[in-house]
């Protein structure tokens, strides 16, 4: 099959002789219909050191070809599904999304409703997986209601949460999830995206370009009572703005989590700070010791339940995907060009999507 593969740091190429992935327990083999690009795709490429070719890519949608044993989903051949692939998993060359066929971990997948297009379906996985782990595992916010019959409006209002980088693809999903949890959602982005982020669930939007003014405005808007911050940028002024926006009376209660490792860079020691790795949700040997963390069986258990919840929300049309899609032509052959565009900063408020 044709696939986009990596061999060494920043070395990607099209390989028409890539073997079709071998089915394994807990996984399903899909024929790929669409893929989406994420910043993690090129960031992982920069540090990839394997000489053996590995398929890249995380976000994918397709049709079920066959299910392996122990898949806890009632999938049938031909069903449309979306899910998360482990891009460039060291020692496991066939795990990536960017090929004509892909392996999906059953626990990290969902059936695609009829009202969702193939292009939209490709944008689901990374945002759902990271948003779930970050908002509910790392920050401990209340989950959206699981039951399709539960009244979303009947709940008590949730806490305020800052989503830094609300117009990033991960931020756009996190905004929606936090709003569905009943939280008061504050976010940062460029003024040109204020209307977009508010349509997705933000109550208030703030211009991040002036760090001091931005943080002060957020603290004023929350009455110095902001206890939760999710940083979807994790660079530049984002750490300082989040630190200054969080309550000045934390006493170790306020929480901050980032989409990338921040080490000891967070400027407040009275705030619980760290980062969230979506890869830990695979719950198996991930070869991510050190800065990228390790597999976590509890994260997999949580993720399996959260993916089912997200499937309900998508089926109810409570998660909106249309704004995410920046459709590109050319299929797999155009992925290297798309990664270059993404790395250059030429993509905002969505994801580059390719329909095969």
C-alpha positions in Angstrom: 0.0 0.0 0.0 1.0 3.7 -0.3 2.0 5.4 3.0 3.8 8.4 4.3 6.8 7.1 6.2 9.7 8.5 8.3 13.3 7.3 8.4 15.4 9.4 10.8 14.9 13.0 12.0 12.8 15.1 9.5 13.1 12.5 6.8 9.7 11.6 5.3 8.9 10.0 2.0 6.1 8.2 0.1 6.5 4.4 0.1 4.2 2.5 -2.3 5.5 -0.8 -1.0 4.4 -0.4 2.6 3.0 -3.6 4.0 -0.7 -3.6 5.0 -0.7 -3.6 8.8 -1.2 -7.0 10.5 -4.3 -7.3 12.6 -3.7 -7.7 16.4 -6.0 -8.3 19.4 -7.8 -5.1 20.6 -7.4 -3.4 17.2 -9.3 -3.1 14.0 -8.0 -2.7 10.4 -9.6 0.1 8.4 -9.5 1.2 4.8 -8.5 4.9 5.2 -11.0 7.5 3.8 -9.5 10.7 5.2 -6.6 12.0 7.4 -5.8 15.2 9.2 -2.5 16.8 10.1 -1.5 17.9 13.6 1.5 19.9 14.9 2.6 16.8 16.7 3.3 15.1 13.4 6.1 17.4 12.4 7.3 17.9 16.0 7.7 14.1 16.5 9.5 14.0 13.1 12.2 16.4 14.5 13.2 13.9 17.2 12.5 10.6 15.4 15.7 8.5 15.5 14.7 5.2 14.1 16.4 4.0 10.9 13.6 1.5 10.1 10.8 3.2 8.1 7.7 4.0 10.3 4.3 5.2 9.1 3.4 8.7 10.5 0.1 10.3 11.4 -2.5 10.2 14.3 -5.9 11.5 13.0 -7.8 9.1 10.7 -11.2 8.0 9.6 -12.1 5.0 7.4 -14.2 1.9 6.9 -13.8 -1.2 9.0 -12.2 -4.1 7.1 -12.0 -6.5 10.0 -11.9 -6.4 13.8 -9.4 -8.2 16.0 -10.3 -10.1 19.1 -11.1 -8.2 22.3 -12.5 -5.1 20.6 -15.2 -3.7 22.9 -17.2 -2.2 20.1 -19.9 -3.8 18.0 -18.3 -2.9 14.7 -19.1 -4.6 11.4 -17.2 -4.6 8.1 -18.1 -1.4 6.2 -18.8 0.7 9.3 -17.4 4.2 9.2 -15.1 4.9 12.1 -12.7 7.5 13.4 -9.9 6.9 15.8 -6.4 7.6 17.0 -3.2 6.0 15.6 0.2 6.0 17.4 2.4 7.9 14.9 5.9 6.6 14.5 5.8 4.3 17.5 9.4 3.1 18.0 9.7 -0.5 17.2 6.2 -0.8 15.7 6.5 0.6 12.1 2.9 0.0 11.0 1.0 2.0 13.6 0.6 5.4 11.8 -2.5 6.8 10.1 -1.1 8.1 6.8 -1.6 5.1 4.6 -4.2 3.4 2.5 -4.9 1.1 5.5 -4.4 1.7 9.2 -4.8 0.0 12.6 -7.0 1.5 15.2 -7.0 0.6 18.8 -10.7 -0.3 19.5 -10.8 1.6 22.8 -9.7 4.8 21.0 -12.2 4.8 18.2 -15.9 5.6 17.6 -18.5 5.1 14.9 -19.0 8.1 12.6 -22.7 9.3 12.4 -24.3 9.8 9.1 -24.4 13.6 9.5 -20.6 13.8 9.8 -18.6 13.9 6.5 -15.4 11.9 5.8 -13.4 15.1 6.0 -14.9 16.1 9.3 -14.4 12.7 10.7 -10.7 12.9 10.2 -10.5 15.8 12.7 -11.9 14.0 15.7 -9.3 11.8 17.3 -6.5 13.9 18.6 -8.8 16.6 20.0 -11.1 14.2 21.7 -8.3 12.1 23.2 -6.2 15.1 24.4 -9.2 17.1 25.5 -10.5 14.2 27.6 -7.2 13.5 29.2 -6.3 17.1 29.9 -9.7 18.5 31.1 -10.8 15.5 33.1 -7.7 13.5 34.1 -5.2 16.3 34.6 -7.5 19.2 35.7 -10.2 17.1 37.3 -13.2 19.0 35.8 -16.7 17.4 35.8 -17.5 15.2 32.8 -20.3 16.1 30.4 -23.4 13.9 31.1 -23.2 10.5 29.5 -26.9 9.7 29.1 -28.5 10.8 25.9 -31.6 11.6 27.9 -29.9 13.8 30.6 -30.7 17.5 30.4 -27.4 19.4 29.9 -29.0 22.5 31.4 -30.2 20.9 34.6 -26.7 20.7 36.1 -25.2 23.2 38.6 -22.8 25.6 36.8 -19.3 24.3 36.7 -16.1 26.1 37.5 -14.3 28.7 35.3 -11.5 27.3 33.1 -9.1 29.1 30.8 -8.3 27.4 27.5 -5.2 29.1 26.3 -5.1 29.0 22.5 -8.7 28.5 21.8 -8.3 28.8 18.0 -5.8 26.0 17.9 -7.3 22.6 16.8 -6.9 21.1 20.3 -8.3 24.3 21.8 -11.3 24.3 19.6 -12.3 20.8 20.8 -11.4 21.6 24.4 -13.7 24.7 24.3 -16.7 22.5 23.3 -16.0 19.8 25.9 -15.6 22.3 28.7 -18.8 24.1 27.8 -20.6 20.8 27.7 -19.3 20.1 31.2 -21.1 23.3 32.3 -17.9 25.3 32.9 -17.5 29.0 32.3 -15.0 28.9 29.5 -12.5 31.7 28.9 -10.0 31.6 26.1 -7.2 33.5 24.3 -6.8 34.0 20.6 -6.4 36.7 18.0 -9.4 39.1 17.7 -10.1 37.8 14.2 -11.1 34.5 15.9 -13.3 35.8 18.7 -16.5 35.1 16.9 -15.4 31.5 16.1 -14.3 30.6 19.6 -17.5 32.0 21.1 -19.6 30.0 18.6 -17.8 26.9 19.8 -18.5 27.5 23.5 -16.3 30.3 24.9 -18.1 32.8 27.2 -15.2 35.3 27.0 -12.3 35.7 24.6 -9.1 37.7 25.2 -6.3 39.0 22.9 -3.1 37.3 23.9 -0.8 39.7 22.1 -0.2 42.0 25.2 0.6 39.4 27.9 0.2 41.8 30.9 -3.1 43.2 29.8 -4.4 39.8 28.8 -3.7 38.1 32.1 -5.0 41.1 34.1 -8.3 41.1 32.1 -8.8 37.4 32.7 -8.2 37.8 36.4 -10.6 40.7 36.6 -13.3 38.8 34.7 -13.1 35.9 37.1 -12.8 38.0 40.3 -9.4 36.4 41.0 -11.2 33.0 41.3 -9.8 31.1 38.3 -8.5 27.7 39.4 -8.0 25.8 36.1 -6.0 26.5 33.0 -5.3 24.3 29.9 -2.5 25.6 27.8 -2.8 24.4 24.2 0.3 26.4 23.0 2.8 25.8 25.8 5.4 28.3 24.4 6.1 32.0 24.3 4.0 34.0 26.7 1.4 31.3 27.3 2.9 30.0 30.6 3.2 33.6 32.0 -0.3 34.6 31.0 -1.8 31.4 32.5 0.2 31.9 35.7 -0.9 35.5 36.1 -4.5 34.8 35.2 -4.9 32.0 37.8 -6.1 33.0 41.3 -3.5 34.7 43.4 -4.9 32.7 46.4 -4.1 29.2 45.0 -2.3 27.6 48.0 -1.6 24.6 45.9 -5.3 24.2 44.8 -5.1 25.8 41.3 -4.1 23.5 38.4 -2.3 24.1 35.1 -1.7 21.5 32.3 0.0 22.0 29.0 0.0 20.2 25.6 3.8 19.9 25.7 6.4 19.2 28.4 7.1 22.4 30.3 9.5 21.0 32.9 10.1 23.5 35.7 9.3 26.5 33.4 5.9 27.2 35.0 6.5 30.4 37.0 4.4 29.6 40.1 5.2 26.9 42.6 1.8 27.4 44.4 0.0 25.9 41.4 -0.2 22.2 40.5 1.5 22.3 37.0 2.4 19.7 34.5 1.5 18.5 31.0 -0.8 16.0 29.3 0.4 13.3 26.9 -2.3 11.8 24.7 -0.1 8.8 24.0 -0.5 7.6 27.6 -4.1 6.6 26.7 -2.8 3.7 24.7 -2.0 2.0 28.0 0.7 -0.2 26.5 4.4 -0.1 26.0 4.8 3.3 24.4 8.6 3.8 24.5 8.0 7.3 25.8 10.2 7.2 28.9 11.6 10.5 30.0 10.2 13.8 28.7 7.3 12.2 26.8 6.1 10.1 29.7 5.1 6.5 30.0 2.0 4.4 29.2 -0.7 4.5 31.9 -3.2 1.7 32.3 -5.5 4.1 34.2 -5.4 6.6 31.4 -6.5 3.8 28.9 -9.4 2.8 31.2 -10.5 6.4 31.4 -10.0 7.0 27.6 -12.1 3.9 26.7 -15.0 5.3 28.6 -14.5 8.9 27.4 -14.4 7.8 23.7 -17.8 6.2 24.2 -19.0 9.4 25.8 -17.6 11.5 22.9 -19.3 9.2 20.5 -22.7 10.0 22.2 -21.9 13.7 22.1 -21.1 13.5 18.4 -24.2 11.5 17.6 -26.2 14.2 19.4 -24.5 16.8 17.2 -23.2 18.5 20.4 -19.7 18.4 19.1 -19.2 20.6 15.9 -16.5 19.6 13.4 -17.2 21.8 10.4 -15.0 24.7 11.6 -12.0 22.4 11.9 -11.7 21.4 8.2 -9.2 23.1 5.9 -9.6 20.7 3.0 -6.6 20.1 0.7 -6.3 18.2 -2.5 -3.8 15.5 -3.5 -4.3 12.8 -0.9 -1.3 11.1 0.7 1.0 12.5 -2.0 0.4 16.0 -0.7 1.1 15.3 3.0 4.7 16.4 2.9 3.7 19.8 1.5 1.0 20.1 4.1 3.4 19.4 7.0 5.7 22.1 5.7 2.7 24.5 5.6 1.7 23.6 9.1 5.3 24.0 10.4 5.6 27.4 8.8 2.6 28.7 10.9 0.4 29.0 7.8 -2.6 27.1 9.4 -4.9 28.7 12.0 -8.3 27.7 13.4 -8.5 24.2 12.1 -6.6 21.2 10.6 -5.4 20.4 7.1 -7.5 17.5 5.9 -7.0 15.1 3.0 -9.7 12.8 1.6 -8.2 9.7 -0.1 
